[in-house]
Amino acid sequence: AAGAAAPRRKRPPGGSSSRAMERALTAELDSELPLDLAAPYAAVQQRLTRRRTRAGRPASLSEMTVDQIKDEKRSIKVELKNFDTQFMATCGRPPQKRDKEPLREVYAMYKATKRAIEERQRQRGLGGP
């Protein structure tokens, strides 16, 4: 029928509950480890370590499963978005490249998680582990 709704996409396993857990953890971390906009790298690293520990993920991507790497990527993305949100609330403007410079290594970590996921999926497709 012309007016029929598009089929709903299935959510990935753990999708909505993982996001809810991320939001709850972000709120908890905001009170325990506030983000220092003047020197955000150390705080973001501490927050990511806390997230990783609570989730029971290893510290090294090479020791993580694909699902753990995806969770790590989501945690990094949440922290980067949290920085943007707090910066906007504090400074009244979106952060520019120079404002994000202290987080360059965190952006590199995010890219590394994306590459690791792609590599693992490629290995699976080739009959690897």
C-alpha positions as CSV (number, residue, x, y, z in Angstrom):
1,A,0.0,0.0,0.0
2,A,1.2,3.5,-0.8
3,G,0.8,4.8,2.8
4,A,2.3,1.7,4.5
5,A,5.0,2.4,7.0
6,A,8.5,1.3,6.2
7,P,9.6,-1.8,8.0
8,R,11.3,-1.1,11.3
9,R,14.9,-2.0,11.6
10,K,15.9,-4.5,14.1
11,R,18.1,-3.1,16.8
12,P,21.5,-4.8,17.2
13,P,21.8,-7.1,20.3
14,G,22.2,-4.9,23.4
15,G,21.6,-1.7,21.4
16,S,19.1,0.2,23.5
17,S,20.2,-1.2,26.8
18,S,23.9,-0.5,26.0
19,R,23.0,3.1,25.2
20,A,21.0,3.5,28.4
21,M,23.9,2.1,30.4
22,E,26.3,4.5,28.6
23,R,24.0,7.5,29.5
24,A,23.8,6.4,33.1
25,L,27.6,5.9,33.3
26,T,28.2,9.3,31.7
27,A,26.0,11.0,34.4
28,E,27.9,9.1,37.1
29,L,31.3,10.0,35.6
30,D,30.2,13.6,35.3
31,S,29.9,13.8,39.1
32,E,32.9,11.6,39.9
33,L,35.4,12.8,37.2
34,P,34.3,16.2,35.9
35,L,35.7,17.1,32.5
36,D,38.3,19.9,32.7
37,L,37.9,21.9,29.5
38,A,41.3,23.5,30.0
39,A,43.0,20.1,30.0
40,P,40.5,17.5,28.9
41,Y,42.8,14.7,27.9
42,A,43.6,13.4,31.4
43,A,40.0,13.5,32.4
44,V,38.8,11.7,29.2
45,Q,41.5,9.0,29.7
46,Q,40.4,8.4,33.3
47,R,36.8,8.3,32.3
48,L,37.6,5.8,29.4
49,T,39.6,3.7,31.8
50,R,36.7,3.7,34.3
51,R,34.2,2.7,31.5
52,R,36.6,-0.1,30.3
53,T,37.1,-1.5,33.8
54,R,33.4,-1.5,34.7
55,A,32.6,-3.3,31.4
56,G,35.4,-5.8,32.0
57,R,37.2,-5.0,28.8
58,P,40.9,-5.5,28.4
59,A,43.1,-2.4,28.0
60,S,44.5,-3.5,24.6
61,L,42.4,-3.7,21.4
62,S,44.3,-6.8,20.4
63,E,42.9,-8.6,23.4
64,M,39.3,-7.5,22.8
65,T,36.6,-9.3,21.0
66,V,34.8,-7.5,18.1
67,D,31.9,-6.8,20.4
68,Q,34.2,-5.4,23.0
69,I,36.0,-3.2,20.4
70,K,32.5,-1.9,19.3
71,D,31.8,-1.1,23.0
72,E,35.1,0.7,23.3
73,K,34.4,2.7,20.1
74,R,31.0,3.7,21.5
75,S,32.6,4.8,24.8
76,I,35.2,6.9,23.0
77,K,32.5,8.5,20.9
78,V,30.4,9.2,24.0
79,E,33.3,11.0,25.6
80,L,34.1,13.0,22.5
81,K,30.5,14.1,22.2
82,N,30.4,14.9,26.0
83,F,33.4,17.2,25.5
84,D,31.6,18.9,22.6
85,T,28.4,19.3,24.7
86,Q,30.2,20.7,27.7
87,F,32.3,23.0,25.6
88,M,29.2,24.4,23.9
89,A,27.5,24.9,27.3
90,T,30.6,26.6,28.8
91,C,31.8,28.7,25.8
92,G,28.5,29.3,24.0
93,R,29.9,28.0,20.7
94,P,30.9,24.7,19.1
95,P,34.5,23.6,19.7
96,Q,36.8,24.4,16.8
97,K,39.8,22.3,15.6
98,R,42.1,24.2,17.9
99,D,39.8,23.5,20.9
100,K,39.9,19.8,20.2
101,E,43.7,19.6,19.7
102,P,44.3,18.3,23.3
103,L,42.1,15.3,22.4
104,R,44.0,14.4,19.2
105,E,45.2,11.1,20.8
106,V,41.6,10.2,21.7
107,Y,40.5,10.8,18.1
108,A,43.4,8.6,17.0
109,M,42.1,5.9,19.5
110,Y,38.6,6.2,17.9
111,K,40.1,5.7,14.4
112,A,42.1,2.7,15.7
113,T,38.9,1.1,17.0
114,K,37.2,1.6,13.7
115,R,40.2,0.0,11.8
116,A,40.3,-2.9,14.3
117,I,36.6,-3.6,13.8
118,E,37.0,-3.5,10.0
119,E,40.1,-5.7,10.1
120,R,38.4,-8.3,12.3
121,Q,35.3,-8.4,10.1
122,R,37.5,-8.7,7.0
123,Q,39.3,-11.7,8.7
124,R,36.0,-13.3,9.5
125,G,35.0,-13.0,5.8
126,L,38.2,-14.7,4.7
127,G,37.5,-17.6,7.1
128,G,39.7,-16.3,9.9
129,P,39.0,-16.4,13.6
